[in-house]
Protein backbone atom coordinates (compact mmCIF):
# COMPACT_ATOMS: atom_id res chain seq x y z
CA UNK A 1 0.00 0.00 0.00
CA UNK A 2 1.43 3.34 -1.10
CA UNK A 3 1.85 6.07 1.46
CA UNK A 4 -0.41 9.11 1.12
CA UNK A 5 2.18 11.82 0.47
CA UNK A 6 -0.46 14.55 0.41
CA UNK A 7 -1.68 13.59 3.87
CA UNK A 8 1.91 13.51 5.18
CA UNK A 9 2.51 17.01 3.81
CA UNK A 10 -0.71 18.31 5.35
CA UNK A 11 0.31 16.83 8.70
CA UNK A 12 3.72 18.49 8.39
CA UNK A 13 2.00 21.81 7.67
CA UNK A 14 -0.13 21.34 10.77
CA UNK A 15 3.02 20.79 12.88
CA UNK A 16 4.50 23.98 11.43
CA UNK A 17 1.39 25.98 12.33
CA UNK A 18 1.28 24.51 15.84
CA UNK A 19 4.97 24.90 16.72
CA UNK A 20 6.03 27.71 14.41
CA UNK A 21 7.88 29.80 17.00
CA UNK A 22 9.89 26.84 18.28
CA UNK A 23 10.71 25.63 14.77
CA UNK A 24 11.80 29.10 13.64
CA UNK A 25 14.09 29.41 16.68
CA UNK A 26 15.79 26.06 16.01
CA UNK A 27 16.06 26.60 12.25
CA UNK A 28 17.43 30.10 12.72
CA UNK A 29 20.33 28.85 14.83
CA UNK A 30 21.14 25.60 13.03
CA UNK A 31 20.00 26.19 9.43
CA UNK A 32 19.91 29.90 8.60
CA UNK A 33 22.98 31.21 10.45
CA UNK A 34 25.37 28.44 9.26
CA UNK A 35 24.17 28.85 5.66
CA UNK A 36 24.53 32.63 5.88
CA UNK A 37 28.01 32.30 7.38
CA UNK A 38 28.91 29.88 4.61
CA UNK A 39 27.89 32.43 1.99
CA UNK A 40 29.95 35.14 3.69
CA UNK A 41 33.12 33.22 4.56
CA UNK A 42 33.61 30.74 1.72
CA UNK A 43 36.46 31.61 -0.60
CA UNK A 44 35.21 32.84 -3.95
CA UNK A 45 36.62 30.01 -6.04
CA UNK A 46 37.79 32.31 -8.83
CA UNK A 47 39.95 29.53 -10.34
CA UNK A 48 36.87 27.34 -10.60
CA UNK A 49 34.89 30.07 -12.32
CA UNK A 50 37.78 30.85 -14.68
CA UNK A 51 38.37 27.23 -15.71
CA UNK A 52 37.43 26.53 -19.32
CA UNK A 53 34.57 24.02 -19.72
CA UNK A 54 36.66 21.95 -22.13
CA UNK A 55 39.64 21.71 -19.79
CA UNK A 56 38.45 18.93 -17.50
CA UNK A 57 41.73 18.59 -15.59
CA UNK A 58 41.79 22.32 -14.80
CA UNK A 59 38.19 22.13 -13.57
CA UNK A 60 38.97 19.11 -11.38
CA UNK A 61 42.04 20.84 -9.93
CA UNK A 62 40.12 24.06 -9.29
CA UNK A 63 37.22 22.17 -7.66
CA UNK A 64 39.62 20.21 -5.47
CA UNK A 65 41.38 23.40 -4.37
CA UNK A 66 38.03 25.05 -3.66
CA UNK A 67 36.79 22.14 -1.52
CA UNK A 68 40.07 21.80 0.39
CA UNK A 69 40.23 25.54 1.07
CA UNK A 70 36.66 25.60 2.41
CA UNK A 71 36.53 22.16 4.03
CA UNK A 72 36.37 23.46 7.62
CA UNK A 73 33.40 25.72 6.87
CA UNK A 74 31.58 23.01 4.93
CA UNK A 75 32.04 20.47 7.74
CA UNK A 76 30.87 22.92 10.41
CA UNK A 77 27.78 23.79 8.37
CA UNK A 78 26.96 20.11 7.76
CA UNK A 79 27.28 19.23 11.46
CA UNK A 80 25.20 22.24 12.53
CA UNK A 81 22.47 21.27 10.07
CA UNK A 82 22.50 17.68 11.30
CA UNK A 83 22.10 18.85 14.91
CA UNK A 84 19.19 21.06 13.85
CA UNK A 85 17.48 18.22 11.99
CA UNK A 86 17.92 15.87 14.94
CA UNK A 87 16.57 18.49 17.35
CA UNK A 88 13.45 19.10 15.26
CA UNK A 89 12.88 15.35 14.87
CA UNK A 90 13.15 14.90 18.64
CA UNK A 91 10.66 17.71 19.20
CA UNK A 92 8.18 16.29 16.70
CA UNK A 93 8.49 12.54 17.25
CA UNK A 94 8.85 12.28 21.03
CA UNK A 95 5.32 11.78 22.43
CA UNK A 96 6.48 13.37 25.71
CA UNK A 97 6.79 16.72 23.86
CA UNK A 98 10.24 17.62 25.23
CA UNK A 99 11.52 21.16 25.63
CA UNK A 100 13.98 22.55 23.09
CA UNK A 101 16.76 22.04 25.64
CA UNK A 102 15.89 18.35 26.14
CA UNK A 103 15.53 17.81 22.39
CA UNK A 104 18.92 19.44 21.82
CA UNK A 105 20.54 17.21 24.43
CA UNK A 106 18.97 14.15 22.79
CA UNK A 107 20.33 15.31 19.44
CA UNK A 108 23.86 15.67 20.81
CA UNK A 109 23.68 12.24 22.47
CA UNK A 110 22.82 10.66 19.12
CA UNK A 111 25.13 12.87 17.06
CA UNK A 112 28.01 10.35 16.60
CA UNK A 113 25.58 7.72 15.27
CA UNK A 114 23.89 10.31 13.07
CA UNK A 115 27.22 11.33 11.57
CA UNK A 116 28.11 7.71 10.84
CA UNK A 117 24.68 7.17 9.28
CA UNK A 118 25.05 10.25 7.07
CA UNK A 119 28.53 9.17 5.95
CA UNK A 120 27.14 5.76 5.00
CA UNK A 121 24.26 7.41 3.14
CA UNK A 122 26.63 9.70 1.24
CA UNK A 123 28.81 6.72 0.36
CA UNK A 124 25.76 4.79 -0.89
CA UNK A 125 24.62 7.78 -2.96
CA UNK A 126 28.08 8.18 -4.45
CA UNK A 127 28.18 4.49 -5.33
CA UNK A 128 24.73 4.81 -6.88
CA UNK A 129 25.87 7.82 -8.89
CA UNK A 130 28.94 5.97 -10.16
CA UNK A 131 26.64 3.13 -11.24
CA UNK A 132 24.56 5.66 -13.21
CA UNK A 133 21.51 7.61 -12.11
CA UNK A 134 18.88 4.95 -11.37
CA UNK A 135 20.75 3.33 -8.44
CA UNK A 136 21.25 6.81 -6.96
CA UNK A 137 17.52 7.54 -7.17
CA UNK A 138 16.75 4.18 -5.56
CA UNK A 139 19.10 4.94 -2.64
CA UNK A 140 17.50 8.36 -2.10
CA UNK A 141 14.09 6.75 -1.72
CA UNK A 142 15.20 3.90 0.54
CA UNK A 143 17.10 6.07 3.08
CA UNK A 144 14.33 8.66 3.46
CA UNK A 145 13.50 7.82 7.10
CA UNK A 146 16.92 6.80 8.42
CA UNK A 147 17.29 9.88 10.63
CA UNK A 148 13.74 9.70 12.07
CA UNK A 149 14.29 6.05 13.00
CA UNK A 150 17.60 6.82 14.73
CA UNK A 151 15.97 9.63 16.73
CA UNK A 152 12.57 8.07 17.48
CA UNK A 153 13.82 4.56 18.28
CA UNK A 154 16.99 4.97 20.34
CA UNK A 155 16.55 1.50 21.83
CA UNK A 156 17.53 -0.09 18.51
CA UNK A 157 21.13 -0.97 17.78
CA UNK A 158 22.65 1.04 14.95
CA UNK A 159 22.61 -1.74 12.38
CA UNK A 160 19.07 -2.75 13.32
CA UNK A 161 17.89 0.86 13.08
CA UNK A 162 19.40 1.25 9.61
CA UNK A 163 17.83 -2.01 8.44
CA UNK A 164 14.46 -1.05 9.92
CA UNK A 165 14.54 2.35 8.16
CA UNK A 166 15.25 0.69 4.84
CA UNK A 167 12.54 -1.94 5.43
CA UNK A 168 9.94 0.75 6.15
CA UNK A 169 10.44 2.29 2.71
CA UNK A 170 9.97 -0.96 0.79
CA UNK A 171 7.60 -0.28 -2.10
CA UNK A 172 7.63 3.47 -1.41
CA UNK A 173 10.63 4.56 -3.49
CA UNK A 174 8.72 6.34 -6.25
CA UNK A 175 6.50 8.58 -4.07
CA UNK A 176 9.34 9.37 -1.68
CA UNK A 177 11.68 10.19 -4.56
CA UNK A 178 9.02 12.43 -6.12
CA UNK A 179 8.56 14.22 -2.80
CA UNK A 180 12.32 14.70 -2.41
CA UNK A 181 12.58 16.07 -5.92
CA UNK A 182 9.70 18.47 -5.42
CA UNK A 183 11.20 19.93 -2.25
CA UNK A 184 14.77 20.04 -3.51
CA UNK A 185 14.24 21.39 -7.01
CA UNK A 186 11.62 23.88 -5.84
CA UNK A 187 14.12 25.36 -3.41
CA UNK A 188 16.93 25.23 -5.98
CA UNK A 189 14.81 27.15 -8.47
CA UNK A 190 14.37 29.98 -5.98
CA UNK A 191 18.09 29.88 -5.10
CA UNK A 192 18.97 29.98 -8.81
CA UNK A 193 16.83 33.06 -9.33
CA UNK A 194 18.40 34.76 -6.31
CA UNK A 195 21.92 33.77 -7.39
CA UNK A 196 21.27 35.12 -10.88
CA UNK A 197 20.18 38.40 -9.36
CA UNK A 198 23.31 38.45 -7.19
CA UNK A 199 25.50 37.77 -10.21
CA UNK A 200 23.90 40.61 -12.16
CA UNK A 201 24.35 43.02 -9.28
CA UNK A 202 27.94 41.98 -8.53
CA UNK A 203 29.18 42.43 -12.09
CA UNK A 204 31.57 45.33 -12.16
CA UNK A 205 32.05 45.46 -8.39
CA UNK A 206 28.78 45.04 -6.65
CA UNK A 207 27.30 46.54 -3.52
CA UNK A 208 28.42 44.46 -0.48
CA UNK A 209 25.26 45.37 1.44
CA UNK A 210 23.03 44.19 -1.40
CA UNK A 211 25.07 41.02 -1.82
CA UNK A 212 24.81 40.33 1.93
CA UNK A 213 21.03 40.74 1.70
CA UNK A 214 20.88 38.32 -1.20
CA UNK A 215 23.09 35.87 0.70
CA UNK A 216 20.66 36.12 3.62
CA UNK A 217 17.75 35.42 1.26
CA UNK A 218 19.51 32.33 -0.14
CA UNK A 219 20.24 31.15 3.42
CA UNK A 220 16.57 31.65 4.33
CA UNK A 221 15.49 29.51 1.37
CA UNK A 222 17.93 26.80 2.42
CA UNK A 223 16.63 26.93 5.98
CA UNK A 224 13.03 26.67 4.77
CA UNK A 225 13.91 23.62 2.67
CA UNK A 226 15.63 21.95 5.63
CA UNK A 227 12.60 22.57 7.84
CA UNK A 228 10.19 21.25 5.21
CA UNK A 229 12.32 18.16 4.58
CA UNK A 230 12.60 17.43 8.30
CA UNK A 231 8.91 17.83 9.09
CA UNK A 232 7.83 15.73 6.12
CA UNK A 233 10.36 13.02 6.98
CA UNK A 234 8.89 12.92 10.48
CA UNK A 235 5.30 12.58 9.26
CA UNK A 236 6.25 10.00 6.62
CA UNK A 237 8.06 7.98 9.27
CA UNK A 238 4.98 8.10 11.54
CA UNK A 239 2.75 6.79 8.79
CA UNK A 240 5.14 4.08 7.63
CA UNK A 241 5.86 2.87 11.18
CA UNK A 242 2.15 2.80 12.06
CA UNK A 243 1.58 0.45 9.10
CA UNK A 244 4.46 -1.84 10.01
GUVO-443786 format. One line per field, with one value per residue (C-alpha): z, x, y; residue in one letter. Coordinates in pm, 1 decimal, always signed. Layout:
BEGIN
Z: Z, ...
X: X, ...
Y: Y, ...
aa: a, ...
END
This chain:
BEGIN
Z: +0.0, -109.5, +145.9, +112.1, +46.8, +40.5, +387.0, +517.6, +380.9, +535.5, +869.8, +839.2, +767.0, +1077.1, +1287.8, +1142.5, +1232.5, +1584.3, +1672.4, +1440.7, +1700.1, +1827.9, +1476.7, +1364.1, +1667.6, +1601.1, +1225.3, +1271.9, +1483.4, +1303.2, +943.1, +860.3, +1045.3, +926.1, +565.6, +588.3, +738.2, +460.6, +198.6, +369.4, +455.9, +171.9, -59.9, -395.1, -604.2, -883.0, -1033.9, -1060.4, -1231.8, -1468.4, -1570.9, -1931.5, -1972.3, -2213.0, -1979.5, -1750.2, -1559.4, -1480.2, -1357.1, -1138.1, -992.6, -928.7, -765.7, -546.7, -436.7, -365.8, -151.5, +39.4, +107.3, +240.8, +403.4, +762.1, +686.5, +492.9, +773.7, +1040.6, +836.6, +775.8, +1146.5, +1252.9, +1006.6, +1130.3, +1491.3, +1385.3, +1198.8, +1494.0, +1735.3, +1526.3, +1487.0, +1863.6, +1920.0, +1669.8, +1724.7, +2103.0, +2243.4, +2571.4, +2386.4, +2523.2, +2562.6, +2309.1, +2563.8, +2614.3, +2239.4, +2181.7, +2443.4, +2278.7, +1943.7, +2080.6, +2247.3, +1911.9, +1706.3, +1660.4, +1527.3, +1306.8, +1157.2, +1084.5, +928.4, +706.8, +594.9, +500.1, +314.2, +124.0, +35.6, -89.2, -295.5, -445.1, -532.8, -687.6, -889.1, -1016.1, -1124.2, -1321.4, -1210.9, -1137.2, -843.9, -695.6, -716.7, -556.1, -264.4, -209.8, -171.5, +54.1, +307.9, +345.9, +709.5, +842.0, +1062.9, +1206.7, +1300.2, +1472.6, +1673.0, +1747.6, +1827.7, +2034.2, +2182.6, +1851.1, +1777.9, +1495.3, +1238.0, +1331.8, +1307.9, +961.3, +844.1, +992.0, +816.5, +483.8, +543.4, +615.1, +270.9, +78.5, -209.9, -141.4, -348.7, -625.4, -407.2, -167.5, -455.8, -612.0, -279.8, -240.6, -592.5, -541.6, -224.8, -351.5, -701.2, -583.7, -341.0, -598.0, -846.9, -597.7, -510.1, -881.0, -933.0, -631.0, -738.8, -1087.5, -935.8, -718.5, -1021.2, -1216.2, -928.0, -852.5, -1209.4, -1215.8, -839.2, -665.4, -351.8, -48.0, +144.1, -140.3, -181.6, +192.7, +170.4, -119.9, +70.3, +362.2, +126.5, -13.8, +341.8, +432.5, +136.6, +241.9, +598.3, +477.4, +266.5, +563.3, +783.8, +520.7, +457.9, +829.6, +909.3, +611.5, +698.4, +1047.7, +926.4, +661.5, +927.0, +1154.1, +878.6, +763.1, +1117.6, +1205.9, +909.8, +1000.8
X: +0.0, +142.7, +185.0, -41.3, +217.8, -45.9, -167.6, +190.7, +251.0, -71.0, +30.7, +372.5, +200.3, -12.8, +301.6, +449.6, +139.3, +128.1, +496.6, +603.3, +787.9, +988.7, +1070.5, +1180.3, +1409.4, +1579.2, +1605.8, +1743.0, +2032.6, +2114.2, +2000.4, +1991.1, +2298.3, +2537.1, +2417.3, +2452.5, +2801.4, +2891.0, +2789.2, +2995.4, +3311.9, +3360.8, +3645.9, +3521.3, +3661.5, +3779.4, +3995.1, +3686.8, +3488.7, +3777.9, +3836.7, +3743.2, +3456.7, +3665.8, +3964.5, +3845.5, +4172.7, +4179.4, +3818.8, +3896.6, +4203.8, +4011.8, +3722.5, +3962.0, +4137.7, +3802.8, +3679.0, +4006.7, +4022.9, +3666.3, +3653.0, +3636.9, +3340.3, +3158.1, +3204.4, +3086.8, +2778.0, +2695.6, +2728.3, +2520.0, +2246.5, +2250.3, +2209.7, +1919.2, +1748.3, +1792.0, +1656.8, +1344.9, +1287.8, +1315.1, +1066.4, +817.8, +849.3, +885.3, +532.3, +647.7, +678.9, +1024.5, +1151.8, +1397.8, +1675.7, +1588.8, +1552.7, +1891.7, +2053.6, +1896.7, +2032.7, +2386.2, +2367.7, +2282.5, +2513.4, +2800.7, +2558.3, +2389.0, +2722.4, +2811.4, +2468.1, +2505.2, +2852.9, +2713.9, +2426.0, +2662.9, +2880.9, +2575.7, +2461.8, +2807.7, +2818.1, +2473.2, +2586.7, +2893.5, +2663.8, +2455.6, +2151.5, +1888.1, +2074.8, +2125.1, +1752.3, +1675.3, +1910.2, +1749.6, +1409.0, +1520.1, +1709.7, +1433.2, +1349.8, +1691.7, +1729.2, +1374.5, +1428.5, +1760.1, +1597.4, +1257.3, +1381.5, +1699.3, +1654.9, +1752.9, +2112.9, +2264.7, +2260.8, +1907.1, +1788.7, +1939.7, +1783.2, +1446.1, +1454.2, +1525.2, +1254.4, +993.7, +1043.6, +996.6, +760.4, +762.8, +1063.0, +872.2, +649.9, +934.4, +1167.8, +902.2, +855.5, +1231.6, +1257.9, +969.7, +1120.1, +1477.4, +1423.8, +1162.0, +1412.1, +1693.0, +1481.0, +1437.2, +1809.0, +1897.4, +1683.5, +1840.3, +2191.9, +2126.7, +2018.2, +2330.9, +2550.1, +2390.3, +2435.0, +2793.7, +2917.5, +3156.6, +3205.2, +2877.8, +2730.1, +2841.7, +2526.0, +2303.0, +2507.3, +2481.2, +2102.5, +2087.6, +2308.7, +2065.6, +1774.6, +1951.3, +2023.9, +1657.1, +1549.2, +1792.6, +1662.9, +1303.2, +1390.6, +1563.4, +1259.7, +1018.8, +1231.8, +1259.8, +890.9, +782.8, +1036.0, +888.8, +530.4, +625.0, +805.9, +498.3, +275.1, +513.8, +585.9, +215.4, +158.2, +445.5
Y: +0.0, +333.5, +607.5, +911.0, +1182.1, +1455.2, +1358.8, +1351.0, +1701.1, +1831.0, +1683.3, +1849.2, +2181.1, +2134.0, +2078.8, +2398.3, +2598.1, +2451.4, +2489.9, +2770.8, +2980.3, +2683.6, +2562.6, +2909.8, +2941.3, +2606.3, +2660.0, +3009.6, +2885.2, +2560.3, +2619.1, +2990.2, +3120.7, +2844.5, +2884.8, +3262.8, +3230.4, +2987.7, +3243.1, +3514.4, +3321.9, +3073.5, +3160.7, +3284.3, +3000.9, +3230.8, +2953.3, +2733.5, +3006.8, +3085.3, +2723.1, +2652.9, +2402.1, +2195.0, +2171.1, +1893.1, +1859.4, +2232.2, +2213.5, +1911.3, +2083.9, +2405.7, +2217.2, +2021.2, +2339.6, +2504.9, +2214.1, +2180.0, +2553.5, +2560.0, +2215.5, +2345.6, +2572.2, +2300.6, +2046.9, +2292.3, +2378.9, +2010.7, +1922.6, +2224.0, +2127.4, +1767.9, +1884.8, +2106.2, +1822.4, +1586.7, +1848.6, +1910.2, +1535.4, +1489.8, +1771.4, +1629.2, +1254.3, +1228.0, +1177.8, +1336.6, +1671.8, +1762.1, +2116.0, +2254.9, +2203.8, +1835.2, +1781.0, +1944.3, +1720.8, +1415.1, +1530.6, +1567.4, +1224.3, +1066.2, +1287.4, +1034.5, +772.4, +1030.5, +1132.7, +770.8, +717.2, +1024.5, +916.7, +575.7, +741.0, +970.4, +671.8, +479.1, +778.3, +818.1, +449.2, +480.9, +781.7, +597.3, +312.6, +565.6, +760.7, +494.5, +333.1, +680.7, +753.9, +418.3, +494.2, +836.0, +675.2, +390.2, +607.1, +866.4, +782.3, +680.1, +988.5, +969.9, +604.8, +682.2, +963.1, +807.4, +456.1, +497.5, +150.3, -8.6, -96.9, +104.2, -174.4, -274.9, +85.7, +125.4, -200.9, -104.5, +234.9, +68.7, -193.8, +74.6, +228.9, -96.3, -28.1, +346.5, +456.2, +634.2, +858.2, +937.4, +1018.6, +1242.5, +1422.2, +1469.6, +1607.0, +1847.4, +1993.4, +2003.7, +2139.4, +2387.6, +2536.0, +2522.7, +2715.1, +2997.8, +2988.5, +2997.6, +3305.8, +3476.5, +3376.8, +3512.3, +3840.0, +3844.9, +3777.2, +4060.6, +4301.8, +4198.4, +4243.3, +4532.5, +4546.2, +4504.4, +4653.5, +4445.9, +4537.0, +4419.2, +4102.5, +4033.1, +4074.5, +3831.9, +3586.7, +3612.1, +3541.6, +3233.2, +3114.9, +3164.6, +2950.6, +2679.9, +2692.5, +2667.3, +2361.8, +2195.3, +2256.9, +2125.3, +1816.3, +1743.4, +1783.3, +1573.4, +1302.3, +1292.2, +1258.0, +999.9, +798.3, +810.1, +679.3, +407.7, +287.3, +279.8, +44.8, -184.2
aa: x, x, x, x, x, x, x, x, x, x, x, x, x, x, x, x, x, x, x, x, x, x, x, x, x, x, x, x, x, x, x, x, x, x, x, x, x, x, x, x, x, x, x, x, x, x, x, x, x, x, x, x, x, x, x, x, x, x, x, x, x, x, x, x, x, x, x, x, x, x, x, x, x, x, x, x, x, x, x, x, x, x, x, x, x, x, x, x, x, x, x, x, x, x, x, x, x, x, x, x, x, x, x, x, x, x, x, x, x, x, x, x, x, x, x, x, x, x, x, x, x, x, x, x, x, x, x, x, x, x, x, x, x, x, x, x, x, x, x, x, x, x, x, x, x, x, x, x, x, x, x, x, x, x, x, x, x, x, x, x, x, x, x, x, x, x, x, x, x, x, x, x, x, x, x, x, x, x, x, x, x, x, x, x, x, x, x, x, x, x, x, x, x, x, x, x, x, x, x, x, x, x, x, x, x, x, x, x, x, x, x, x, x, x, x, x, x, x, x, x, x, x, x, x, x, x, x, x, x, x, x, x, x, x, x, x, x, x, x, x, x, x, x, x
END
